[in-house]
Amino acid sequence: MSKLHLVFGGRVSDPQGTDFVDLHNLDMVGLFPDYKSAEKAWRAAAQRTVDDAEMKYVVVHLHKLLQPDSE
């Protein structure tokens, strides 16, 4: 199975959490086949909004959600 990773971000209510304020306006950066390319995309997206403390980007390990017992 591919090690799929999703990178997305948006405005959060608390910069230390992941409670996204407006789910309809999330920035879907993309799906990536490995963590290295997902991290590169995450860094680029996060850097674009570095001055906005309420914007947060995350990497989601989709392969862990699809098959949680595989690792």
PDB file as gemmi writes it, atoms N, CA and C in Angstrom:
CRYST1    1.000    1.000    1.000  90.00  90.00  90.00 P 1                      
ATOM      1  N   MET A   1       0.831  -1.179   0.000  1.00  0.00           N  
ATOM      2  CA  MET A   1       0.000   0.000   0.000  1.00  0.00           C  
ATOM      3  C   MET A   1       0.876   1.243   0.000  1.00  0.00           C  
ATOM      4  N   SER A   2       0.468   2.241  -0.748  1.00  0.00           N  
ATOM      5  CA  SER A   2       1.193   3.512  -0.794  1.00  0.00           C  
ATOM      6  C   SER A   2       1.133   4.210   0.561  1.00  0.00           C  
ATOM      7  N   LYS A   3       2.146   4.949   0.855  1.00  0.00           N  
ATOM      8  CA  LYS A   3       2.192   5.728   2.094  1.00  0.00           C  
ATOM      9  C   LYS A   3       1.672   7.130   1.798  1.00  0.00           C  
ATOM     10  N   LEU A   4       0.374   7.250   1.579  1.00  0.00           N  
ATOM     11  CA  LEU A   4      -0.232   8.527   1.197  1.00  0.00           C  
ATOM     12  C   LEU A   4      -0.219   9.531   2.339  1.00  0.00           C  
ATOM     13  N   HIS A   5       0.063  10.793   1.964  1.00  0.00           N  
ATOM     14  CA  HIS A   5       0.061  11.892   2.926  1.00  0.00           C  
ATOM     15  C   HIS A   5      -0.733  13.050   2.331  1.00  0.00           C  
ATOM     16  N   LEU A   6      -1.557  13.672   3.153  1.00  0.00           N  
ATOM     17  CA  LEU A   6      -2.354  14.829   2.752  1.00  0.00           C  
ATOM     18  C   LEU A   6      -1.809  16.055   3.465  1.00  0.00           C  
ATOM     19  N   VAL A   7      -1.622  17.139   2.713  1.00  0.00           N  
ATOM     20  CA  VAL A   7      -1.182  18.403   3.300  1.00  0.00           C  
ATOM     21  C   VAL A   7      -2.295  19.418   3.072  1.00  0.00           C  
ATOM     22  N   PHE A   8      -2.732  20.032   4.161  1.00  0.00           N  
ATOM     23  CA  PHE A   8      -3.742  21.079   4.064  1.00  0.00           C  
ATOM     24  C   PHE A   8      -3.559  22.059   5.213  1.00  0.00           C  
ATOM     25  N   GLY A   9      -4.238  23.181   5.099  1.00  0.00           N  
ATOM     26  CA  GLY A   9      -4.140  24.182   6.152  1.00  0.00           C  
ATOM     27  C   GLY A   9      -5.306  25.130   6.117  1.00  0.00           C  
ATOM     28  N   GLY A  10      -5.343  25.975   7.118  1.00  0.00           N  
ATOM     29  CA  GLY A  10      -6.402  26.965   7.210  1.00  0.00           C  
ATOM     30  C   GLY A  10      -6.298  27.732   8.510  1.00  0.00           C  
ATOM     31  N   ARG A  11      -7.271  28.578   8.717  1.00  0.00           N  
ATOM     32  CA  ARG A  11      -7.316  29.403   9.921  1.00  0.00           C  
ATOM     33  C   ARG A  11      -7.786  28.557  11.103  1.00  0.00           C  
ATOM     34  N   VAL A  12      -7.078  28.667  12.226  1.00  0.00           N  
ATOM     35  CA  VAL A  12      -7.419  27.925  13.440  1.00  0.00           C  
ATOM     36  C   VAL A  12      -7.834  28.887  14.547  1.00  0.00           C  
ATOM     37  N   SER A  13      -8.645  28.393  15.482  1.00  0.00           N  
ATOM     38  CA  SER A  13      -9.098  29.238  16.589  1.00  0.00           C  
ATOM     39  C   SER A  13      -7.991  29.426  17.634  1.00  0.00           C  
ATOM     40  N   ASP A  14      -7.111  28.446  17.749  1.00  0.00           N  
ATOM     41  CA  ASP A  14      -5.988  28.504  18.688  1.00  0.00           C  
ATOM     42  C   ASP A  14      -4.749  28.003  17.958  1.00  0.00           C  
ATOM     43  N   PRO A  15      -3.707  28.829  17.856  1.00  0.00           N  
ATOM     44  CA  PRO A  15      -2.505  28.422  17.112  1.00  0.00           C  
ATOM     45  C   PRO A  15      -1.835  27.150  17.621  1.00  0.00           C  
ATOM     46  N   GLN A  16      -2.122  26.745  18.853  1.00  0.00           N  
ATOM     47  CA  GLN A  16      -1.519  25.524  19.378  1.00  0.00           C  
ATOM     48  C   GLN A  16      -2.391  24.297  19.150  1.00  0.00           C  
ATOM     49  N   GLY A  17      -3.560  24.490  18.535  1.00  0.00           N  
ATOM     50  CA  GLY A  17      -4.457  23.380  18.292  1.00  0.00           C  
ATOM     51  C   GLY A  17      -4.729  23.176  16.810  1.00  0.00           C  
ATOM     52  N   THR A  18      -5.668  22.300  16.526  1.00  0.00           N  
ATOM     53  CA  THR A  18      -6.035  22.023  15.136  1.00  0.00           C  
ATOM     54  C   THR A  18      -7.544  22.166  14.921  1.00  0.00           C  
ATOM     55  N   ASP A  19      -8.159  23.095  15.640  1.00  0.00           N  
ATOM     56  CA  ASP A  19      -9.582  23.379  15.458  1.00  0.00           C  
ATOM     57  C   ASP A  19      -9.708  24.409  14.333  1.00  0.00           C  
ATOM     58  N   PHE A  20      -9.931  23.919  13.120  1.00  0.00           N  
ATOM     59  CA  PHE A  20     -10.016  24.805  11.966  1.00  0.00           C  
ATOM     60  C   PHE A  20     -11.348  25.544  11.977  1.00  0.00           C  
ATOM     61  N   VAL A  21     -11.283  26.852  11.798  1.00  0.00           N  
ATOM     62  CA  VAL A  21     -12.446  27.734  11.926  1.00  0.00           C  
ATOM     63  C   VAL A  21     -13.437  27.557  10.787  1.00  0.00           C  
ATOM     64  N   ASP A  22     -12.964  27.515   9.554  1.00  0.00           N  
ATOM     65  CA  ASP A  22     -13.849  27.465   8.388  1.00  0.00           C  
ATOM     66  C   ASP A  22     -13.450  26.297   7.486  1.00  0.00           C  
ATOM     67  N   LEU A  23     -14.129  25.185   7.662  1.00  0.00           N  
ATOM     68  CA  LEU A  23     -13.778  23.976   6.904  1.00  0.00           C  
ATOM     69  C   LEU A  23     -14.037  24.119   5.409  1.00  0.00           C  
ATOM     70  N   HIS A  24     -14.886  25.052   5.023  1.00  0.00           N  
ATOM     71  CA  HIS A  24     -15.179  25.250   3.606  1.00  0.00           C  
ATOM     72  C   HIS A  24     -14.061  26.004   2.880  1.00  0.00           C  
ATOM     73  N   ASN A  25     -13.188  26.647   3.635  1.00  0.00           N  
ATOM     74  CA  ASN A  25     -12.106  27.417   3.024  1.00  0.00           C  
ATOM     75  C   ASN A  25     -10.720  26.892   3.368  1.00  0.00           C  
ATOM     76  N   LEU A  26     -10.609  25.593   3.567  1.00  0.00           N  
ATOM     77  CA  LEU A  26      -9.285  25.000   3.803  1.00  0.00           C  
ATOM     78  C   LEU A  26      -8.460  25.064   2.520  1.00  0.00           C  
ATOM     79  N   ASP A  27      -7.174  25.256   2.682  1.00  0.00           N  
ATOM     80  CA  ASP A  27      -6.249  25.234   1.551  1.00  0.00           C  
ATOM     81  C   ASP A  27      -5.731  23.807   1.411  1.00  0.00           C  
ATOM     82  N   MET A  28      -6.257  23.097   0.408  1.00  0.00           N  
ATOM     83  CA  MET A  28      -5.831  21.724   0.170  1.00  0.00           C  
ATOM     84  C   MET A  28      -4.576  21.763  -0.707  1.00  0.00           C  
ATOM     85  N   VAL A  29      -3.428  21.573  -0.098  1.00  0.00           N  
ATOM     86  CA  VAL A  29      -2.154  21.651  -0.814  1.00  0.00           C  
ATOM     87  C   VAL A  29      -1.997  20.453  -1.733  1.00  0.00           C  
ATOM     88  N   GLY A  30      -2.314  19.248  -1.251  1.00  0.00           N  
ATOM     89  CA  GLY A  30      -2.248  18.088  -2.125  1.00  0.00           C  
ATOM     90  C   GLY A  30      -1.992  16.779  -1.415  1.00  0.00           C  
ATOM     91  N   LEU A  31      -1.996  15.717  -2.216  1.00  0.00           N  
ATOM     92  CA  LEU A  31      -1.670  14.357  -1.773  1.00  0.00           C  
ATOM     93  C   LEU A  31      -0.259  14.026  -2.235  1.00  0.00           C  
ATOM     94  N   PHE A  32       0.477  13.328  -1.372  1.00  0.00           N  
ATOM     95  CA  PHE A  32       1.872  13.034  -1.676  1.00  0.00           C  
ATOM     96  C   PHE A  32       2.181  11.570  -1.368  1.00  0.00           C  
ATOM     97  N   PRO A  33       3.060  10.947  -2.152  1.00  0.00           N  
ATOM     98  CA  PRO A  33       3.332   9.517  -2.022  1.00  0.00           C  
ATOM     99  C   PRO A  33       4.290   9.147  -0.888  1.00  0.00           C  
ATOM    100  N   ASP A  34       4.932  10.143  -0.301  1.00  0.00           N  
ATOM    101  CA  ASP A  34       5.872   9.859   0.788  1.00  0.00           C  
ATOM    102  C   ASP A  34       5.966  11.071   1.707  1.00  0.00           C  
ATOM    103  N   TYR A  35       6.476  10.837   2.905  1.00  0.00           N  
ATOM    104  CA  TYR A  35       6.549  11.913   3.888  1.00  0.00           C  
ATOM    105  C   TYR A  35       7.501  13.023   3.458  1.00  0.00           C  
ATOM    106  N   LYS A  36       8.581  12.672   2.819  1.00  0.00           N  
ATOM    107  CA  LYS A  36       9.569  13.680   2.414  1.00  0.00           C  
ATOM    108  C   LYS A  36       8.960  14.722   1.486  1.00  0.00           C  
ATOM    109  N   SER A  37       8.216  14.300   0.491  1.00  0.00           N  
ATOM    110  CA  SER A  37       7.597  15.268  -0.426  1.00  0.00           C  
ATOM    111  C   SER A  37       6.445  16.015   0.255  1.00  0.00           C  
ATOM    112  N   ALA A  38       5.732  15.351   1.162  1.00  0.00           N  
ATOM    113  CA  ALA A  38       4.667  16.030   1.912  1.00  0.00           C  
ATOM    114  C   ALA A  38       5.254  17.097   2.825  1.00  0.00           C  
ATOM    115  N   GLU A  39       6.363  16.782   3.470  1.00  0.00           N  
ATOM    116  CA  GLU A  39       7.000  17.760   4.355  1.00  0.00           C  
ATOM    117  C   GLU A  39       7.499  18.971   3.566  1.00  0.00           C  
ATOM    118  N   LYS A  40       8.029  18.736   2.394  1.00  0.00           N  
ATOM    119  CA  LYS A  40       8.501  19.838   1.543  1.00  0.00           C  
ATOM    120  C   LYS A  40       7.338  20.768   1.177  1.00  0.00           C  
ATOM    121  N   ALA A  41       6.204  20.188   0.806  1.00  0.00           N  
ATOM    122  CA  ALA A  41       5.016  20.980   0.469  1.00  0.00           C  
ATOM    123  C   ALA A  41       4.476  21.702   1.701  1.00  0.00           C  
ATOM    124  N   TRP A  42       4.477  21.026   2.846  1.00  0.00           N  
ATOM    125  CA  TRP A  42       4.020  21.632   4.103  1.00  0.00           C  
ATOM    126  C   TRP A  42       4.882  22.838   4.457  1.00  0.00           C  
ATOM    127  N   ARG A  43       6.201  22.687   4.359  1.00  0.00           N  
ATOM    128  CA  ARG A  43       7.112  23.802   4.672  1.00  0.00           C  
ATOM    129  C   ARG A  43       6.872  24.997   3.752  1.00  0.00           C  
ATOM    130  N   ALA A  44       6.678  24.746   2.479  1.00  0.00           N  
ATOM    131  CA  ALA A  44       6.445  25.831   1.523  1.00  0.00           C  
ATOM    132  C   ALA A  44       5.135  26.557   1.836  1.00  0.00           C  
ATOM    133  N   ALA A  45       4.080  25.797   2.129  1.00  0.00           N  
ATOM    134  CA  ALA A  45       2.784  26.408   2.438  1.00  0.00           C  
ATOM    135  C   ALA A  45       2.850  27.181   3.753  1.00  0.00           C  
ATOM    136  N   ALA A  46       3.469  26.608   4.759  1.00  0.00           N  
ATOM    137  CA  ALA A  46       3.580  27.270   6.058  1.00  0.00           C  
ATOM    138  C   ALA A  46       4.428  28.540   5.956  1.00  0.00           C  
ATOM    139  N   GLN A  47       5.459  28.508   5.142  1.00  0.00           N  
ATOM    140  CA  GLN A  47       6.328  29.679   4.978  1.00  0.00           C  
ATOM    141  C   GLN A  47       5.573  30.849   4.350  1.00  0.00           C  
ATOM    142  N   ARG A  48       4.639  30.540   3.438  1.00  0.00           N  
ATOM    143  CA  ARG A  48       3.857  31.613   2.796  1.00  0.00           C  
ATOM    144  C   ARG A  48       3.009  32.379   3.802  1.00  0.00           C  
ATOM    145  N   THR A  49       2.628  31.738   4.903  1.00  0.00           N  
ATOM    146  CA  THR A  49       1.753  32.371   5.887  1.00  0.00           C  
ATOM    147  C   THR A  49       2.439  32.533   7.243  1.00  0.00           C  
ATOM    148  N   VAL A  50       3.743  32.597   7.252  1.00  0.00           N  
ATOM    149  CA  VAL A  50       4.509  32.626   8.500  1.00  0.00           C  
ATOM    150  C   VAL A  50       4.143  33.819   9.380  1.00  0.00           C  
ATOM    151  N   ASP A  51       3.705  34.912   8.816  1.00  0.00           N  
ATOM    152  CA  ASP A  51       3.369  36.101   9.596  1.00  0.00           C  
ATOM    153  C   ASP A  51       1.946  36.087  10.139  1.00  0.00           C  
ATOM    154  N   ASP A  52       1.170  35.080   9.830  1.00  0.00           N  
ATOM    155  CA  ASP A  52      -0.217  34.979  10.286  1.00  0.00           C  
ATOM    156  C   ASP A  52      -0.325  33.838  11.293  1.00  0.00           C  
ATOM    157  N   ALA A  53      -0.355  34.180  12.578  1.00  0.00           N  
ATOM    158  CA  ALA A  53      -0.347  33.168  13.644  1.00  0.00           C  
ATOM    159  C   ALA A  53      -1.582  32.283  13.643  1.00  0.00           C  
ATOM    160  N   GLU A  54      -2.652  32.722  13.004  1.00  0.00           N  
ATOM    161  CA  GLU A  54      -3.883  31.931  12.994  1.00  0.00           C  
ATOM    162  C   GLU A  54      -3.967  30.962  11.818  1.00  0.00           C  
ATOM    163  N   MET A  55      -2.957  30.955  10.955  1.00  0.00           N  
ATOM    164  CA  MET A  55      -2.918  30.003   9.835  1.00  0.00           C  
ATOM    165  C   MET A  55      -2.016  28.842  10.216  1.00  0.00           C  
ATOM    166  N   LYS A  56      -2.506  27.641   9.933  1.00  0.00           N  
ATOM    167  CA  LYS A  56      -1.739  26.444  10.280  1.00  0.00           C  
ATOM    168  C   LYS A  56      -1.870  25.417   9.167  1.00  0.00           C  
ATOM    169  N   TYR A  57      -0.763  24.762   8.853  1.00  0.00           N  
ATOM    170  CA  TYR A  57      -0.734  23.687   7.870  1.00  0.00           C  
ATOM    171  C   TYR A  57      -0.325  22.405   8.573  1.00  0.00           C  
ATOM    172  N   VAL A  58      -0.880  21.286   8.132  1.00  0.00           N  
ATOM    173  CA  VAL A  58      -0.603  19.990   8.753  1.00  0.00           C  
ATOM    174  C   VAL A  58      -0.359  18.930   7.683  1.00  0.00           C  
ATOM    175  N   VAL A  59       0.334  17.875   8.095  1.00  0.00           N  
ATOM    176  CA  VAL A  59       0.526  16.684   7.264  1.00  0.00           C  
ATOM    177  C   VAL A  59      -0.262  15.555   7.926  1.00  0.00           C  
ATOM    178  N   VAL A  60      -1.158  14.935   7.169  1.00  0.00           N  
ATOM    179  CA  VAL A  60      -1.957  13.820   7.680  1.00  0.00           C  
ATOM    180  C   VAL A  60      -1.461  12.541   7.014  1.00  0.00           C  
ATOM    181  N   HIS A  61      -1.161  11.547   7.811  1.00  0.00           N  
ATOM    182  CA  HIS A  61      -0.698  10.249   7.317  1.00  0.00           C  
ATOM    183  C   HIS A  61      -1.928   9.421   6.947  1.00  0.00           C  
ATOM    184  N   LEU A  62      -2.390   9.552   5.721  1.00  0.00           N  
ATOM    185  CA  LEU A  62      -3.610   8.861   5.291  1.00  0.00           C  
ATOM    186  C   LEU A  62      -3.467   7.344   5.351  1.00  0.00           C  
ATOM    187  N   HIS A  63      -2.286   6.831   5.083  1.00  0.00           N  
ATOM    188  CA  HIS A  63      -2.093   5.388   5.112  1.00  0.00           C  
ATOM    189  C   HIS A  63      -2.353   4.818   6.510  1.00  0.00           C  
ATOM    190  N   LYS A  64      -2.113   5.604   7.542  1.00  0.00           N  
ATOM    191  CA  LYS A  64      -2.375   5.147   8.906  1.00  0.00           C  
ATOM    192  C   LYS A  64      -3.872   5.128   9.199  1.00  0.00           C  
ATOM    193  N   LEU A  65      -4.614   6.015   8.556  1.00  0.00           N  
ATOM    194  CA  LEU A  65      -6.070   6.026   8.736  1.00  0.00           C  
ATOM    195  C   LEU A  65      -6.734   4.897   7.960  1.00  0.00           C  
ATOM    196  N   LEU A  66      -6.181   4.590   6.783  1.00  0.00           N  
ATOM    197  CA  LEU A  66      -6.765   3.552   5.954  1.00  0.00           C  
ATOM    198  C   LEU A  66      -6.500   2.141   6.475  1.00  0.00           C  
ATOM    199  N   GLN A  67      -5.318   1.941   7.047  1.00  0.00           N  
ATOM    200  CA  GLN A  67      -4.950   0.649   7.618  1.00  0.00           C  
ATOM    201  C   GLN A  67      -4.221   0.866   8.932  1.00  0.00           C  
ATOM    202  N   PRO A  68      -4.944   1.171  10.007  1.00  0.00           N  
ATOM    203  CA  PRO A  68      -4.290   1.534  11.279  1.00  0.00           C  
ATOM    204  C   PRO A  68      -3.452   0.426  11.902  1.00  0.00           C  
ATOM    205  N   ASP A  69      -3.708  -0.827  11.593  1.00  0.00           N  
ATOM    206  CA  ASP A  69      -2.959  -1.930  12.191  1.00  0.00           C  
ATOM    207  C   ASP A  69      -1.733  -2.348  11.401  1.00  0.00           C  
ATOM    208  N   SER A  70      -1.468  -1.683  10.258  1.00  0.00           N  
ATOM    209  CA  SER A  70      -0.391  -2.122   9.385  1.00  0.00           C  
ATOM    210  C   SER A  70       0.992  -1.703   9.856  1.00  0.00           C  
ATOM    211  N   GLU A  71       1.075  -0.752  10.772  1.00  0.00           N  
ATOM    212  CA  GLU A  71       2.415  -0.306  11.209  1.00  0.00           C  
ATOM    213  C   GLU A  71       2.611  -0.495  12.690  1.00  0.00           C  
TER     214      GLU A  71                                                      
END                                                                             
